Amino acid sequence: MGRVQGKVAFITGAARGQGRAEAIRLAEEGADIIAVDICRDVEGVREFYPGATISDLEETAALVEKLGRRIVTKIADVRDLAALQQAADEGVAELGRLDIVVANAGIFTHQGNTWDLTKTDWQTIIDVNLTGVWATVKATVPHVRAGGRGGSVILTSSNLGIRGSAGTSHYSASKHGVIGLAQSLANELAPESIRVNTVHPTAVRTQMVLNQRTYQLFLPGQGEVQESDALEAFQRTNMLPIDLIEPEDVANAVLFLASDESRYTTGSKHFVEAGYLVRH
């Protein structure tokens, strides 16, 4: 216990799923939390899965407080730099410092061949998954630097940040871009002992994955797909005998990268992917 005791973490997409799991896991190990989420549907995504709600964010807050830690919640779209900066400024003013940044917020939308994607399909993914990560960094890193204690910045990429797959060029491009951002930032912040790493999950048991449109990506041309069939398809993509990993599996990886156990780890890719990338 206490692996991040006394530290403060800023987490985007914290209302549910991976973000909530990360907030809880870091709180369990002693961190206070600044939890940020859009708390509404994102245009172009609602047909796949609904966005988080204010009630979801309130539930995250209650779970963190139950652990005896402090939490500041803010509603902000990662595409809105001014809102993110205000969230960071107000959160740090209340909690007194910032040590850990987890740029977790991301979306998965319309799938299709690259030439069939609309400009909106492309731009929405890039704006949230890549530019939103940059905006998170811009809003928070000055606070981490101001502490003079070093720190950790963790950017969520994906298996598809390492290799592409048919029908997901916009998503894959955004997640590849996160790696370039992280490695550049790692070089810039290393002299101040601020580490920057990426996390690469396989498919996670969240609403982003547990929906009919994502099922059809894995089993195309079959119309309505039963969840049991989709889970079998997910398992075939992993080398370990597992269909989906849990949000807590990603949160454990984030905890390691946030803690002093990774004090000499920077510019790295941290995989939680059940062998997806090496399966033959």
N, C-alpha and C positions, 0 to 999 in steps of 0.2 A: 504494500500500500504506500501511497505518497510519492509516486514516481514523477508527478508534476505538481507537487505540493506548493501552494502559494503563488502559482503562476496563473495568468489570465489568458484564455483562448478566445479568439474571434472565429466563429464558424458560420459559413453561409449555407443556405438550404437546410437549416437546423430544425425545421418544424416537424419533420418526420424522416423515416428511412435512414440512410447512412448518416445524415447530419445529426439526427436525434441520437443515434447510437454513439456517434463520436462525442457529442456533448455529455452524454451520460458516462461514457467510459473515462473521459478526461476528468469529469467531476468526481467519479469514484476514486480517482488517484490524486485528488486534492486541488484541482484547478477550479477557478471561477470562470464563468462563461459569458461571452457576448454572443447571443444567438440571433441570427438574421435570416429572414425568409421573405419572399414576395407575398405569400399568403393570399394568392388568387390564381386563377387559371392563366396560363400563358397562351397568347394567341397562336393558333395553329397546333397546339398540343392537346387541347381539351378533347378532341375527337379520339385521342389515344388513351388518356388518363387525366383525371381531374387534378388541379393544383392543390397544394396544401392550403389549409385554412388558418384563420386566427386561433380557432380552438385547438388545432394541432400544435401551434407554437406555444399556446398556454399550457398544453399538456407537457411539452418538453420542459418548460419552466418549472412546472410542479414536480416533475421527476428529478430534476437537478436539485431543487430546493429540499426535496425529501432526503437527499444525500448530505444535507448540511452545507451546501455550497451556495454562493451567490450567483445570480444570473440576471443579466439585462437583456431584454428582448426588444428587437427593432424590426419594423416592417420596411423592407427596402428591396427594390429590384436591382440585381447586380448590373443591369444595363444603365442604371442611373448613378453616375459617379458622385454627384452631389449628395444623394441620399445615403450612399455608402460612407462617404466621408463624414457626414453628420452622425451616422450610426457609430462609426469608430470613435469619433471625437467624444460623443456623449457617453459611450460605454467606458472608454478609458477614464474620462472625468469621474465617473461613478465608482469604478473598480480600482483605479489608481495606477494601472500599468497595462502593458500588453507584451506577451512573450511568445505566443503561438498563434499562427494564422492557418486556418484550414479552409481553403477555397474549394468547397464541396459542391456548391449549387451547379446543376446541369440539367439538360433536357434531352429527350430523344423524340424525334417527330417523324414526319412522313418519310417512308422509305421508297426508293425507286432508283432506276438507272440514273447516272450522273446527268445525262442529257435531258432527262425527263423532269428533274427537279425544277421547281419554280425559283425565281429570285428570292421570294419570301421564304421558301423552304430552306434555302441555303443561308440566307442572312440571319434568320432567327437563331439557327443553331450556332453560327459563328459569333453572333452578338452575345448570347448567353454563355456558351461553353468556353469561348476563348477570350473575347473582349471583356466579358464579365469577370473572368479570372484576373486579367490585367488590372481592371478597375478595383478589384478587391485588394490586390497587391498595392496599388497606388494609394488607396485609402488607409491601409494599415501599416505598411512597412515603416513609414516615418515614425510611428509610435513605438514600434519594436526597436528601431535604431536609437530613439531618444532615451530608452532605458539604459543603454550602455552595458547590458548584461548578456549580449548575444540573444539567441532565440531560434525559432524553427518556423519555417514556412512550408506548408504541405499543400501541393496542388493535385487535385484529383484528375487523373487521365483515365486510361482504360486499356484493356487488351487491344482495342482498335486504335489506340495511339501508337501501337507497335506495328500492326499490319492492318491492311484494309480488308473489307469484305464487300461482296456485291450488295448494292442497295443502300449503302451507308456512307457514301463518300463525304457528305457534309459533316456527319458526326465524326468519322475517322480523321478528316482533315483538322477539325477543331481539337481533337485529342492529341494528334501529332503536334499541333501548334503549342499546346500546353507544355510539352517536353522542351521545345526550343526556348520558350519563355522561362521555364524553371532553370535550365542550364545557364542561360545568360545571367539570370538573377543570382544564381549561386556564385558565379564569378564576381559579380558586383558586391555581394554582401559578405563574402568569405573573410575579408580583412577585419570585419566587425564580429566574427564568430556567429553569424546568423546563417543557419543551414537552410538549404532549399532542396526539396526532394519531391518526386511524383509518386503517386500510388496508382496501381494498375489492377483493378478488380476484373474478374470474369463476371458473368451475369449474376446479379444480386437479387435476392428476394424482396423486391420493392415494387411499387406501383408502376415504375418506369418499365419494368420487365413483365409483370403479371397483368398483361392486357392482350386483347385479341389481335391488335395490329402487330405487336411484337411476336406473338405466337406465329403469325402468318409469314413473318420474315424468315423464321426458322423452318417452316413447313409451307413453302409457297405453292400456290395453285390448288389448294385443297379447300378453299372456302373457309367456313367456320371451323376452328380448330379447338378440340377439347383440351383442357388444361393438362390432363394426364398425358396426352400425346405430345404436347409442347414440352413438358418436363422431361420426357424421354429424349426428345430432340436436344434439349439443353445438355443433358447428361452425355450425349454422344460427342459434344464439342469439348468436354473436359477429359483429362486423362485420369484423374481420380474419380472414383465412383460416386459422384455427387452431381445433382442437377443444377442447383443454385447455391451460392454461398449466402451467408446471412450478413445483414448490415454490421453485426457485432464483429465479424471476421475482419471487415475493413477497419472498423474502429480500433481493433487491437493493433493493426499495422500503423494506424495514425498515432496511437499512443506511443509506440516504440519510437517513431520519428520525432514526436514531440518531446520525449524524455531525454535525459542526459545519457541514456544508454546508447543513443545514436550521435553522441557529441562530435564524432569525427566522420559522420556520414553526410555528404552533401553532393548535389548534382547527380544523385542516383535515381534509379527506377526501382520501386519496391513493388514486387508482384504478389498478388493474392488471387491466383488465377487457376488453381486446381489442375495445373499442367496444360491448360488450353494452348499455350504458345509453343509447346514442344510435342504435342500429340501428332503422330504420323497418320 
